[in-house]
Amino acid sequence: MSFYYRCYGLNIRAEFRIKHLQANDSNSSIDIDITCGAVRKNLFNAKKLGFGLQISDNEILLTVCGIASYYIRNRNQIIVDHNNLSDTESVENFLINAALPYLLWHRKITLLHGAAFTMNGKNANLILGDFGVGKSTLLAGLCQSGAKVLSDEYIVLDKEKEISAVSGFPSIKLWQDTVEELSIDMARLVKIRPNIQRYYWDVADYFYEKPLPIQKIFILKREKNATKNKQLHDEKNIASLDNFLFFHSLLSPLEAQHSKILIELLSQCEVIFFSHMMKFPVTHDVERMVRALI
């Protein structure tokens, strides 16, 4: 039996159910096949980059100790070799949040760490920032205020007439304290991994499935000593945008297609910096300011 999904603009066929991906009625023009099977422990003539990652020209092997190995080949197939004692939640989490992004990167798709949303169904807005700065928290708050989600965690950029954000899958990853502060219904939450107090929030009701041209980029910065709680406009300070590229350490010098897309992106949209401490009252203030600026 096969299951069909649509994610990041690609059609996926899997031989097992992947609960957080968006189901796709069409099974034509498959871009990615996901199967189960035994994989080898080492790739021939590959770079070993630590964290269980090996990369060669046509293959990637990601090994998550005690969970699974994910073998990516020909830029269109992922073979999952899971540990017999591993839980389904962890296997799926590393599949959609690690193995799948690595495959996209191997296909030379421009991929940013961040979140994307729309308030009007006409333009997308991006939220970028370092890990733990509050991107998903802000996205969840905006959802409760009427925003539609295109993606959380990763943003795929595509070029048609303009640089657009491509929709991912209808879930937001949230920590327990965020869930409590935003009064999110626990019935709509699924633990990411059994022993971690972090959840997938099903936002199918708030999901926008079509690509949208990007209008604004909001970059969150966390202050250690004081809450500035103000917006900073600094469109000249854009050189660090490539730091938000997925796996940017392997893109030095920046590959031509990624560089071209980032330059075009920055020419079509406004960049706004927010400085704040990561506390919920401030997060709500940032949310109000974002909504006021759109």
Secondary structure, DSSP 4 states (H G I P E B T S, - for coil): --EEEEETTEEEEESS--TTSEE-S--SS--EEEEE----S--TT-EE-STTEEE-SSEEEEEETTTEEEEEETTTEEEEEE-TT--HHHHHHHIIIIIHHHHHHHTT-EEEESEEEESSSS-EEEEEESTTSSHHHHHHHHHHTT-EEEESSEEEEEESSSEEEEP--SEEEEEHHHHHHTT--GGGEEESSTTSSEEEEE-GGGB--S-EEEEEEEEEEE-SS----EEEE-TT--GGGGGGBTTGGG-SSPPHHHHHHHHHHHHHSEEEEEEE-S-HHHHHHHHHHHHHH-
